[in-house]
């Protein structure tokens, strides 16, 4: 193995291992705010694709929405995926909570090499999925089921049997193109430190999503308003 190939191997393997577990990648208040705006951009892009957007009738029924912009995937024998994003919970009046920050990660074995970036949106449809988020116990394929969601103006035509039964529907885009991503083996973990930096105080998941203890900054208000608009 040449020095260049060895360096590439070490770099990709290190990234894969780093992404294998949803460690707490704490971000500063400024970087957290930028992440929220990236989530807003990901949402707007997804919803402006006309017949290839996330059906609004699904968003209207959603219990929560998670947005992970620029999820990284890398692999060389050991593969890994991971990223940071936000979760917003839908309230009974149709409004959405301020965002709580989460990390997502997972590992797999395979003979793949390279790295890619994927935008991911998760639409939480069932109570089991929401409870997993609130209790910080989300492991896809082992407790919380996920399926690729349908596209279009209405979900009725494209909702498969697997999607109907799933706790969470997933939507992902790579280089602007829709791409189904299997979530089995992936896990989500609440990023308490980034949430603390963003809101200026220590908060639990339920404090942000359920109890209204987080005062949303302007970046959060923009994302909350956009979600409320798209889910009418």
C-alpha positions as CSV (number, residue, x, y, z in Angstrom):
1,X,0.0,0.0,0.0
2,X,1.4,3.4,-1.0
3,X,1.8,6.2,1.5
4,X,-1.0,8.1,-0.2
5,X,-3.4,5.1,-0.1
6,X,-2.5,4.5,3.5
7,X,-3.3,8.1,4.4
8,X,-6.6,7.8,2.6
9,X,-7.4,4.6,4.4
10,X,-6.6,6.1,7.8
11,X,-8.7,9.2,7.0
12,X,-11.8,7.4,5.8
13,X,-11.6,4.7,8.5
14,X,-11.2,7.4,11.2
15,X,-14.3,9.2,9.8
16,X,-16.2,6.0,9.7
17,X,-15.4,5.2,13.3
18,X,-16.2,8.7,14.4
19,X,-19.6,8.5,12.8
20,X,-20.3,5.0,14.1
21,X,-21.7,6.3,17.5
22,X,-23.9,9.3,18.0
23,X,-21.4,11.1,20.2
24,X,-22.1,14.6,21.5
25,X,-20.7,16.9,18.9
26,X,-21.3,20.1,20.8
27,X,-21.6,23.3,18.7
28,X,-21.4,26.9,19.8
29,X,-24.5,29.1,19.8
30,X,-23.5,30.6,16.5
31,X,-22.8,27.2,14.8
32,X,-26.1,25.9,16.3
33,X,-28.0,28.8,14.8
34,X,-26.3,28.1,11.4
35,X,-27.4,24.5,11.7
36,X,-31.0,25.5,12.2
37,X,-30.8,27.7,9.1
38,X,-29.4,24.7,7.2
39,X,-32.3,22.6,8.4
40,X,-34.7,25.4,7.2
41,X,-33.0,25.4,3.8
42,X,-33.2,21.6,3.6
43,X,-36.9,21.7,4.4
44,X,-37.7,24.5,1.9
45,X,-35.8,22.7,-0.9
46,X,-37.7,19.5,-0.2
47,X,-41.1,21.2,-0.2
48,X,-40.6,23.2,-3.4
49,X,-40.2,20.1,-5.6
50,X,-43.9,20.1,-6.5
51,X,-44.9,16.5,-7.3
52,X,-41.7,15.2,-5.6
53,X,-42.1,16.9,-2.3
54,X,-43.1,15.5,1.0
55,X,-46.9,15.2,1.0
56,X,-48.4,17.9,3.1
57,X,-51.2,15.6,4.4
58,X,-48.5,13.5,6.0
59,X,-46.9,16.6,7.6
60,X,-50.3,17.6,8.9
61,X,-50.6,14.3,10.7
62,X,-47.0,14.2,11.9
63,X,-46.2,14.0,15.6
64,X,-42.7,15.4,15.0
65,X,-40.2,16.2,12.3
66,X,-36.4,15.7,12.4
67,X,-34.1,17.3,9.9
68,X,-30.4,16.3,9.5
69,X,-28.7,18.5,6.8
70,X,-25.5,17.1,5.2
71,X,-25.4,13.7,6.9
72,X,-22.0,12.1,6.2
73,X,-21.4,8.6,5.0
74,X,-18.0,7.1,4.7
75,X,-16.6,3.6,4.5
76,X,-13.6,1.3,3.9
77,X,-14.6,-2.2,5.1
78,X,-16.1,-0.5,8.1
79,X,-18.8,2.0,7.1
80,X,-20.3,4.7,9.1
81,X,-22.9,7.4,8.9
82,X,-23.6,10.3,11.1
83,X,-24.6,13.9,11.5
84,X,-26.2,16.5,13.6
85,X,-29.7,17.9,13.2
86,X,-32.9,19.1,15.0
87,X,-36.2,17.7,16.0
88,X,-39.4,19.7,16.3
89,X,-42.6,18.3,17.9
90,X,-46.0,19.1,16.6
91,X,-48.6,20.5,19.1
92,X,-52.3,19.9,19.1
93,X,-53.0,23.4,17.7
94,X,-50.8,22.7,14.6
95,X,-47.8,24.7,15.8
96,X,-44.3,23.3,16.2
97,X,-42.0,23.4,19.2
98,X,-38.6,25.0,19.2
99,X,-35.9,22.7,17.8
100,X,-34.1,20.2,20.1
101,X,-30.6,19.2,18.8
102,X,-29.8,15.6,18.1
103,X,-27.0,13.6,16.7
104,X,-27.4,10.5,14.5
105,X,-24.9,7.7,13.9
106,X,-24.5,4.1,13.0
107,X,-22.0,1.6,11.6
108,X,-22.0,-1.2,9.1
109,X,-19.6,-3.6,7.5
110,X,-19.0,-3.5,3.7
111,X,-16.5,-3.3,1.0
112,X,-17.2,0.3,0.1
113,X,-14.9,3.2,-0.1
114,X,-15.5,6.9,-0.4
115,X,-17.6,9.5,1.3
116,X,-20.9,11.3,0.5
117,X,-23.3,13.8,1.9
118,X,-27.0,13.3,2.3
119,X,-29.8,15.6,3.5
120,X,-32.3,13.6,5.7
121,X,-35.8,14.5,6.9
122,X,-37.7,12.1,9.2
123,X,-41.5,12.4,9.6
124,X,-42.5,10.8,12.9
125,X,-46.0,9.4,12.3
126,X,-46.7,7.3,15.4
127,X,-46.7,7.7,19.1
128,X,-44.0,5.0,19.5
129,X,-41.6,7.0,17.4
130,X,-42.3,10.2,19.3
131,X,-41.9,8.5,22.7
132,X,-38.5,7.1,21.5
133,X,-37.4,10.7,20.8
134,X,-38.7,12.1,24.1
135,X,-37.1,9.3,26.1
136,X,-33.9,9.5,24.0
137,X,-34.2,5.8,23.1
138,X,-34.2,5.8,19.3
139,X,-32.7,2.8,17.5
140,X,-34.1,2.2,14.1
141,X,-34.8,-1.5,13.3
142,X,-34.8,-2.3,17.0
143,X,-37.7,-0.7,18.7
144,X,-38.5,2.1,16.2
145,X,-39.5,1.1,12.7
146,X,-38.7,3.3,9.6
147,X,-39.7,3.2,5.9
148,X,-39.1,5.4,2.9
149,X,-41.9,7.8,2.6
150,X,-44.0,8.5,-0.5
151,X,-43.5,11.7,-2.6
152,X,-46.1,14.0,-4.2
153,X,-48.9,16.4,-3.3
154,X,-50.9,13.7,-1.6
155,X,-49.7,10.5,0.2
156,X,-52.7,8.4,-0.6
157,X,-51.4,7.1,-3.9
158,X,-47.9,6.2,-2.9
159,X,-48.2,5.0,0.7
160,X,-46.9,1.4,0.7
161,X,-47.9,-1.2,3.3
162,X,-44.5,-0.8,4.9
163,X,-44.9,3.0,5.1
164,X,-48.4,2.6,6.7
165,X,-47.0,0.5,9.5
166,X,-43.8,2.5,10.1
167,X,-43.3,4.6,13.1
168,X,-41.1,7.0,11.1
169,X,-41.1,7.9,7.4
170,X,-37.7,8.9,5.9
171,X,-36.8,11.2,3.0
172,X,-33.3,11.7,1.8
173,X,-31.6,13.6,-1.0
174,X,-28.0,13.3,-2.3
175,X,-26.7,16.0,-4.6
176,X,-30.3,17.2,-5.0
177,X,-31.7,13.8,-6.1
178,X,-34.1,11.8,-4.0
179,X,-32.5,8.6,-2.6
180,X,-34.0,6.1,-0.2
181,X,-31.7,5.5,2.8
182,X,-32.0,2.5,5.0
183,X,-32.0,3.5,8.7
184,X,-31.7,0.1,10.3
185,X,-28.9,0.1,12.8
186,X,-28.9,3.9,13.1
187,X,-29.5,5.7,16.4
188,X,-30.5,9.2,17.5
189,X,-29.2,10.8,20.7
190,X,-30.2,14.1,22.3
191,X,-27.4,16.7,22.1
192,X,-27.7,18.4,25.4
193,X,-24.6,20.5,25.1
194,X,-25.5,22.1,21.8
195,X,-29.1,22.7,23.0
196,X,-27.7,24.4,26.1
197,X,-25.4,26.6,24.0
198,X,-28.2,27.5,21.7
199,X,-30.8,28.4,24.4
200,X,-28.4,29.7,27.0
201,X,-29.4,27.2,29.7
202,X,-29.5,23.5,30.4
203,X,-32.7,21.9,29.1
204,X,-34.0,18.3,28.8
205,X,-35.8,17.0,25.7
206,X,-39.2,17.4,27.1
207,X,-38.4,21.0,28.3
208,X,-37.9,22.0,24.7
209,X,-40.4,19.9,22.8
210,X,-43.3,19.6,25.3
211,X,-43.1,22.0,28.2
212,X,-42.3,25.3,26.4
213,X,-39.3,26.1,28.5
214,X,-37.1,27.1,25.6
215,X,-37.4,30.6,24.2
216,X,-36.8,30.2,20.5
217,X,-34.2,32.6,18.9
218,X,-35.0,34.1,15.5
219,X,-33.4,31.2,13.6
220,X,-35.7,28.8,15.4
221,X,-38.8,30.9,14.8
222,X,-38.1,30.8,11.1
223,X,-38.0,27.0,11.0
224,X,-41.0,26.7,13.3
225,X,-43.1,29.0,11.0
226,X,-42.0,27.1,7.9
227,X,-43.0,23.8,9.3
228,X,-46.4,25.1,10.4
229,X,-46.9,26.6,6.9
230,X,-46.1,23.3,5.1
231,X,-48.2,21.2,7.4
232,X,-51.5,23.2,7.0
